[in-house]
């Protein structure tokens, strides 16, 4: 298993989750 590839996949997942979370928080404020 390539740890670098796994790290990139995990980073993309976290980034996507973070974007959804920040968007949801901003949406709830307005």
C-alpha positions as CSV (number, residue, x, y, z in Angstrom):
1,X,0.0,0.0,0.0
2,X,1.4,3.4,-1.0
3,X,1.2,5.7,2.0
4,X,1.7,8.8,-0.1
5,X,-1.4,8.0,-2.2
6,X,-3.3,7.2,1.0
7,X,-2.3,10.5,2.5
8,X,-3.4,12.4,-0.6
9,X,-6.8,10.6,-0.6
10,X,-7.3,11.3,3.1
11,X,-6.3,15.0,2.6
12,X,-8.8,15.4,-0.3
13,X,-11.6,13.8,1.9
14,X,-10.8,16.1,4.8
15,X,-10.7,19.1,2.5
16,X,-14.1,18.2,1.0
17,X,-15.6,17.7,4.5
18,X,-14.1,20.9,5.7
19,X,-15.5,22.8,2.7
20,X,-19.0,21.3,3.4
21,X,-18.7,22.2,7.1
22,X,-17.7,25.8,6.5
23,X,-20.3,26.2,3.8
24,X,-23.0,24.8,6.1
25,X,-21.9,27.1,8.9
26,X,-22.0,30.1,6.7
27,X,-25.4,29.0,5.3
28,X,-26.8,28.7,8.9
29,X,-25.6,32.2,9.8
30,X,-27.6,33.8,7.0
